[in-house]
Amino acid sequence: MDESGMVNYFPVRAAHKTNKGEELLSWLDYRSNGDADIEDLTRACRVASWCIQDDEKDRPSMGQIVRIL
């Protein structure tokens, strides 16, 4: 939970951060030394957000995921 008492669910935070175009590199594992392609990271976060939709019919197929990544 965050300071306001709201549940701070990581996938939702990541989706909001990605959709707003905010910086994502700080979430990388420290062992990567910030070495990542920001476009690839953003694309992966968007696909991950799409994959966790509550309604199964709103989720992408594996074929769609492969084409996007």
C-alpha positions in Angstrom: 0.0 0.0 0.0 1.2 3.5 -0.6 0.9 6.6 1.6 -2.7 7.3 0.7 -3.8 3.7 1.6 -4.2 2.6 -2.0 -3.0 -0.8 -3.1 0.2 -0.2 -5.0 0.2 -3.2 -7.4 3.4 -3.3 -9.4 1.9 -4.2 -12.8 -0.5 -1.3 -12.6 2.3 1.1 -11.7 4.4 -0.2 -14.6 1.4 0.2 -17.0 0.8 3.8 -15.8 4.5 4.7 -16.0 4.8 3.2 -19.5 1.7 4.9 -20.8 2.8 8.3 -19.5 6.2 7.9 -21.2 8.0 8.1 -17.8 11.6 6.8 -17.3 11.8 3.0 -16.9 15.5 2.4 -16.6 15.5 2.8 -12.8 13.4 -0.3 -12.6 16.0 -2.5 -14.2 18.0 -4.9 -12.2 21.1 -3.1 -10.8 23.3 -5.8 -12.3 22.4 -4.6 -15.8 24.1 -1.2 -15.0 21.3 0.6 -16.8 22.3 -1.0 -20.1 19.1 -1.5 -22.0 17.5 -0.3 -25.2 14.7 2.0 -23.9 12.5 1.2 -27.0 12.8 -2.6 -26.3 12.1 -2.0 -22.6 9.0 0.1 -23.3 7.7 -2.4 -25.9 8.1 -5.3 -23.4 6.3 -3.3 -20.6 3.4 -2.5 -23.0 3.1 -6.1 -24.0 3.2 -7.3 -20.4 0.5 -4.8 -19.5 -1.6 -6.1 -22.4 -1.2 -9.7 -21.2 -2.6 -9.1 -17.7 -6.0 -7.8 -18.8 -8.7 -9.0 -16.5 -10.9 -10.2 -19.4 -9.2 -13.0 -21.2 -10.6 -11.9 -24.6 -8.7 -8.6 -24.2 -5.3 -10.3 -24.0 -3.1 -10.9 -27.0 -2.4 -14.3 -28.6 1.1 -15.7 -28.4 1.4 -15.1 -32.1 0.6 -11.4 -31.6 3.2 -11.2 -28.7 5.9 -12.8 -30.9 5.2 -10.4 -33.8 5.4 -7.3 -31.4 8.5 -8.4 -29.6 
